[in-house]
Amino acid sequence: MARIDRLDPDELSDETIEEIFEYAREKQGAVPNHFKIEANFPEAFEHFFYMQQALWEDGPLSMETMERVAIAVSMANDCDYCTGAHCTILGNTGADRDDIVAFQEGVKGDSLDEFERAIVDFALQVNEDPHGVTGEDVEELRTEHGLSDAALLQLVHGVNVFSAANRVNIVFDTEYDHPWQGEAADD
């Protein structure tokens, strides 16, 4: 059971939070427990949600790429809730279950393609040791993989947002409510 209250979507009076919950229903079929917890601080949740939405919908990197980053960061941070949630969201973008499981295994191994490996390695470095990121690391993403400055910012902001969600769900012991039950997510 979560350590703080999950707000009931049917008992809200905040129009913006209601709109966010409706967006979640449209995209995921239900309002995830993570959102119900975040809604306890609606002023912050609104900004957090709109940042995540911009990362998904407005940046040069695809939603699928950002979900793969979210999975890798969530796995690194040992957040089972977010790992499963982002696997579910990735599945909703059209990726099939076998591809998602293979990606999770690739994060732990060496089976990612060159672009995925570069993005994941950079995201994990940003997550674990941002001071260790060098100019050469950034330049390699720019020259070898064609990332623009906007894409680089999208990637770093994504790590920040995903790590923040990881911490919320770990600290408050958010009850898992997504359909994903992947083998690697349970590790």
Disulfide bonds with the S-S distance in Angstrom:
none
